[in-house]
Every structure is written in structure tokens, then in C-alpha cells.
Amino acid sequence: MFGHDREQLRRFFVTSWHKRLRREPLQALEQLVVQVIEQHPEYHAHLDDDALQRDFTLPDGETNPWLHMGMHISIGEQLGADRPAGIRDLYRQIANAIGDAHEAEHAMMDCLGRVLWEAQRAGREPDQQTYLDCLKRLRR
């Protein structure tokens, strides 16, 4: 979405949210970001300039709100483009099986996170087929 600049990505979330609160017009990507933010009121406290540099670590028992919302955005972009091919149909099947679209995205995040972690660890591109295979298992 923005490359690897953590602060720039976080600032985009904050700016988009503040535009929403002021009822200003939003661009398409800002609308997607705001939709994700609205689904996560537990993260609203992090949507200010003071939280832009904060680190979140598992040993502290905290979910990184920026990573979590960013993964929703990534999945939203994948669904919009149907890339990797077939993900949109898989998402519908997963959502039907789980019974909730938002929870379906959470389940998909496990697959996405695993594939991204494996790719980073191996120093290669994420394996799309492994990702799709993982998603297929969620349909049950």
C-alpha cells in the first residue's frame, strides 16, 4: 500500500480517520481504511499522533492494531482485485462457512500471516498457492 515506511502508513490511517470524523470527502483507499477502523473501536485510542511511534509486542500481550488493520486492508485489496485469482470466491465460501464476513477475514489473516512470515524467513516472495491452499481449508 505504501511501501515500508511504518510512520507514513500509520499517519494515513490517522488522517483518514480524522477526515471521517470531520465528515470530509474520502478517496477510495481512505474509505477502505475508515471501514476497517469502524470495525475496530478497540483501536480508536491509537488513532492519534502520539501513537505513531509506539511499538506493540506479543510479550506485552498486545495485538499490534496497525498490523491487524493493515492485514484487513491487504485482504480487502486482494478481494477487490481477485488476486491471487480465486480469492474472492474463496472468501465468500469462508464467510458462508463461518457465518460472519469480518470473522472470515480474521481467519484469512492467519493464512496470510503464516505465508508472509515464511516468505520473509526464507527471503523469497510469498507463495500464492500455499496461501490459497490454506484458505481452502477454512471453507470447512
Secondary structure by P-SEA (a helix, b strand, c coil): cccccaaaaaaaaaaaaaaaaacccccaaaaaaaaaaaaccccccccccccccbbbbcccccccaaaaaaaaaaaaaaaaaccccaaaaaaaaaaaaaccaaaaaaaaaaaaaaaaaaaaaacccccaaaaaaaaaaacc
